[in-house]
Amino acid sequence: MKALDDLLGEGVSGRRVLVRADLNVPFDKSDPTVISDDGRIRAVLPTLVALRDAGARVIVCSHLGRPKGAPDPRFTLAPVAQRLGELLGNPVIFASDTIGESASASVDALQDGQVLLLENLRFNEGETSKDDAVRGGFADKLAAFAEYYVDDAFGAVHRKHASVYDVPARLPHYAGGLVLREVDVLKRVTESPEQPYVVVLGGSKVSDKLAVIQALLPKVDKLLVGGGMCFTFLKAQGHEVGKSLLEAEMIATCASLLEQAQGRIVLPVDVVAASEFAADAAHDVVDVSDIPADRLGLDIGPASVALFAEAIGSAKTVFWNGPMGVFELAPFAAGTRGVAEAITKIDGFSVVGGGDSAAAVRTLGIDESGFGHISTGGGASLEYLEGKTLPGLSALSASES
């Protein structure tokens, strides 16, 4: 695939460039206009700055949340435009629609070196439609705004959406620096990881991570499992898990995986068991063989952190996806913090696989420089590791028609 540097080498001064960014940022629950983590905005800055400084007329598009194909004020990108302007050091023009009158007028008025952000792509049913014709019609209108297309939204490349898959078929297309970096990193941990290779998986459900477990198990030295998904594995070992999250239909699968792994899957040995899912709930550290029937596990315990840290400490490559517990609630954050801090100390290469893991790093105030790479795309990272073909990457690799 062609890179942003190739486009810059051709010269973009005065040319309109459509940049697909991933600005799907979280907002403060107490104030829905305040961005709680601007990491994804910061991640695309190098591409936007390079184009702006080269004199391009930059048109940025992104999704935010999951609106149902129509405008929804809860998912407006207006606060993102404000924050993007602050980070760029110049005001960002904001179009109040995506392909309508505001967008068209804003594109027409755009000057060299200016940056325009279109309203949420998913306010249009054509962005996510399964119907190729509907999606293509929306892509036609988006592509008409620009002369070139740059995809720097790694977090969306696993989606067969108009702005990711169909627009690059209509314009000369290039991969942004973020996308190229993500692909290089994931190739490194899938094709040639330096051993020992340790993968840390957390999150809620085994079913969400089953494909990546199956793909990685033959390659890893240790697979450490925490988060809500660990309880289905513990149940498969014969432990009672109380009211903890459990996928009963996955117990037999977990038992089979444990047998295949021959000791390479490492499970918690203690957990923090709480009376309810709440920050002020009564809670205690208990051995996994003694989880009370009326309690639910919301974090791995200190002995498990030590066990996991020991395995991580000897690794030359670590891939981490998914928190070890409910890190958003202070009493249940120690497991995620302990594992994250252990990863920062390895003498090797570490990757944080985006999503909740990246959010945990920032929420818990862990120094990001301690990790080799923090991905911007949790779902995309996992699908890449599973060996799936990602539509956005296929589109960037194809020749434009």
N, C-alpha and C positions, 0 to 999 in steps of 0.2 A: 504494500500500500504506500501511496505517496504521503510525504510528511509536510507539516506546516512550513518547515524550512524550504522545501521545494517551492511552495507557493510564494514565500517571501522573496525567494531568488528570482522569481518571474516578475516581481514588481506588482504591488497592489495599490499604489497611490491613486486615489480617486475611484477605486473599484469597490463595488459593494460585496461584502463577504458575510454570508450567513453562518453563524457559529451556533451549533447545538451544544449547549452547556447543561450541566446537571446542577441546577440551583434549588433542588428539592430539600430545603433546609428545615430544621425543626424550629418551632416557635415556643416561647414561654407560655406555660399553661395558664398562668395568672394574667398574662397580657398578650393576646394573640397578634399584636402588632410588633412585638419584640422578638428578634431572632435570637435563639438560645445558643446556637452553634453555627458560626459562619464558615466552617472549614471547607465546605464545598464551593462557596463563593471564592475563597482565597485560592483554592486549587486551580481554578480556571484563569486567574489573573495573568499568569505569564503569557498565555495565548492572546488574551485581549490586549494586553499592553504591547506585545510585539506587533500586532496588526494595527493598533491605533498609532503607534510611533512610526509605522511605515506609511501612514497616510491613508489607510483603508477606511471605508465607511462601514462600520461594524454593526451588524444586526444580530442580536443575541436572542435565542429562543430557548425555552425550557418548560418543563412541567413542574407542578407543585401539588403534592397530594393526589387524591383520587376523585376529582369532581366528575360528574356523570355526563360529560359531553356538552355542558352548557355553563354559562357564567355563574360563578358562585363566589360571593364576596369573601367567604372564609378562606379561599385559596388564591386570592389575588397576589400577583408578583410585585405590586407597588412597593411594599417594604423592602423587598430584595433590590429593586432598582435604587432605592435610597442608599442602602448599605453598599451596593456595588459602586456607586458614585463616590462614596466616602473612601473606599479602598483604592479606587483608581485616581483619586485626587481631582476628578472632574465630574460635573453633573452628568448623569446618565438620563437620556431622553426615555420616557416611558409611554408606550402606546397602550391605550385602554382596551384594545382588542388585538387579535392575532393576525387576521387577514382582512379586516374590515376597513372602514373609512379612516379611523385613527392610525392604523398601521400603515396604510397606503400613503397618507399624507406625511407621516413621519419619515417614511423611507424616502419619499420624493424630496423632502427638505434636508435630508442628512448631508452634512458637509464632511470633507476630508478630516480624518482623525476623531470624528465623533462616534459615540457608542449609543445605540438604541436597544432597549429591551422590549420585546413584544410581550403582551399579556399571555397568561398560562395557555400552553398548547392544548391542554386537555379540556379547555372550555369549548372545544370543537370536536364533534363526534368523529370526524375524519381522522384525527390523530391516532386513536386506538382501535378503529374499526377492523373487524375481521374480514370485511368485504374489500377486496382489492381495489374495486372501482371507486368506492367511497373514500378509501384511504388515499388512492392516487389522485383524486380530484382535489383533496386538501393539499397534497404534496405539490401539485401543479401551482397552486396559488402561493405557497410558501417559496417555492423555487423561483417564481417570477420576480421576487423581490431582489434577487442577488445574481451575481456572476460567478461566484465561487462558494463552495460549501466546506466548512471545517467541522469535524465532529471531535469535541473534547469532553464528551459526556460518557465516560466509561460506565458510570452507574446505570446507564440506559441501553447499553449495546446489546443486552440480552432480550430486548423488546423489539418485536416486528411492528414498529410504529412508523407513521408517515415521516416524521422528522428524523428518524434514525435509519430507516430502511429504504424508503421510497424517494426522498429528496436527493440523496447522493446519486441515484440513477439518472437524475435530470440535470446535474451540474458537475463541472470538474470538482473532484472531491479529494480531501486531504485529512489525515489524522493529526489531531493536535498533540502537543507534547505530553499531556496527561495520559491520553489513551495509549500512546506509544510506550510510555514508562510503565503503565499497568500491564501491558501485554508482555513486555520484557521481563518484568518481575515474576509474573505468573508462569511464563515459560521456564524461568529459572527454578521455581519450586516444583514444577511438574516433570520437566524433562531431565534436569541435571542437578538435583538438590545435593548439596554436600552433606555427607553423613557424619554423625548421626542426625537423622531427620525426625523431628518431633512435631506432631500436629495437635493443637489444642482446640477442641470443639465444645461449645456451650449452646445456650439458647433453649427454646422451649421443647421442641419436638424432634424425636428421632426421625420421623417420617420426612421432615424438612431437610435432614442432613444425610438420609440413607444413601443416596446416590454418590455423594462425595466421600462418605465413609468407604463404600465399596470400591471407589476409584483409587483412593489413597492408601487403603490398608496394605496392598502388596508393596508399597513404596516406602512406608514409614518404619522407623525403629520403635516408636511409641506413639500411641494415639490416646490422648488424655481427654476424658469426657466429664464435663461438669454441666451446670445449669439444670433446667427442668428435665432435659432429656436423659440425665443420668439415672433417674428413678426407674425408667423402664428397663434399663440395663441391670440395675440393682434387683429389680423384681425377677428378672430372668435368672439371676444368681440365687434366687430363693429368699431374698430379704422381703420383709413387709415394709411398705413405704407410707403407711398412714393415709393422710389426705393429699399427699404430694401429687403433682402432675404425673399422670400415667396414661400411656397409650397401650391399652390392653391388647389391641390387635397386633402390636409390634413386639410383644414379649418373645414369641418364638423366633422372630427375625433376629432380635438382640442375642438370644441364646446361641443361634447359629453363628453370628458374627464373633461372639466371644470364643467359640470353639475354633473357628477359622484362624483367629488372631494368635492363638497359642501364647497368651500372656502379654501380647503387645498392646492390648487395650487396657488402660489403667483407669480405674474408677475411684471415686471418693471413698474414704474410709470413715469419715465423719461428716455430718451436715449440721446446719443451723435450722432447727425445727421450731416453727412458730405456731401460735394458736390460731392466727388468721393472717390474711394478706394485708398487712398494715404496718406502718412505721412504728406504731406504739404497741404492737402485739407482744405478748409474753413470748419469750424465745430462749432456747438453750442449745448448746452444742451436745449432740448425741452421736454415739457410734451408729454406723449404718445398720447394724443388727438390732438396734434398740430404738427405732423411730416410733414414737407413740402413735397409737391408732387415731387419736384425735388431733394430730398435728401435721403440718405440711412443711417439707424442706424448702427453704428459700435461699440457701447459699451453701457452698461447701465449707467445711470446718477447717480449723487451723492445722490439724494433722494432715488433712488432704492438701492444703496449700503447701505444706512442707514436702509432702510426697511428690506433688506436681513440680515444685521448684527444683527438686533434686533431679528429676528426669529432664527438665528444661535446661538445667545448668550444664549438662554434658553435651548439649546439642550444638551442631554447627549450622543447622537450618531449622527455623521454627515458623510455622504458619498457624495463626490464631484467628478463629471466627466464632464469636458468640460469648457472652458473659457467663461467669460461673454462678451468678445468682442475681437477685433483684437489686442491682447496683444503684438504682435510682432511690432506693430507701436505705438510709445510712446504716441501720443495723445489719443489713444484708449485702454490704458492699465490700467487705474485707476479703472475700474469696477472689473476686475479680481484681481488686487492687493488688493482692499478693501475687497472683499469677502474672499480671501485667508487669509488675516490678521485676519479677524473676526473668521475664523475657528481655527486659531492657539490659540485663546484666550479662547476657550470653556473649561469648567470644565467637560470633558468627553472624549470620544474616537472618533477620526476622521480618515477618510480614503480618500486619494487622489487616484482616480481611474485610474491612469496611463495616457498614451497618452499625449495629449496636456496639460492636467492639470498638470502633473508632469513636463513637459517642461516649463510651465509657472512659476511654483514655482522656478525653477532654473534660468530661464531667468530674472525674476524680482528680484532675490536675496533674496527671502524670506527664513528665517531660517527653514530648513527641520526638525529640531528637534521639531518644534512646532506642527507637525502632528503625529498622532498615527502610521500611516502607509502610505507610498507612494508606490502604486502598480507599477510594471513594465509592466503590461499588460492591456492596455485600453480596447481593443476588448474582450479579454478573461474575464476581470472583468465583463463587461456588459453581456456577454453571460452566465456567472455563475449566475449573479443576475436575469437574465431572467428565470433561471431554466433549461437551456439547458444542455444536456450531452456533456461534452468536450472530444473529442477523446483522447487527450494526457493523461488526468486523468483516463479515462477508461482503456487505455493501461497499465498504471502504476499499476492499481488495479487488472489486470488480471494475471493469472499464466502463466509463460512462457511454451511454448510447447516443 
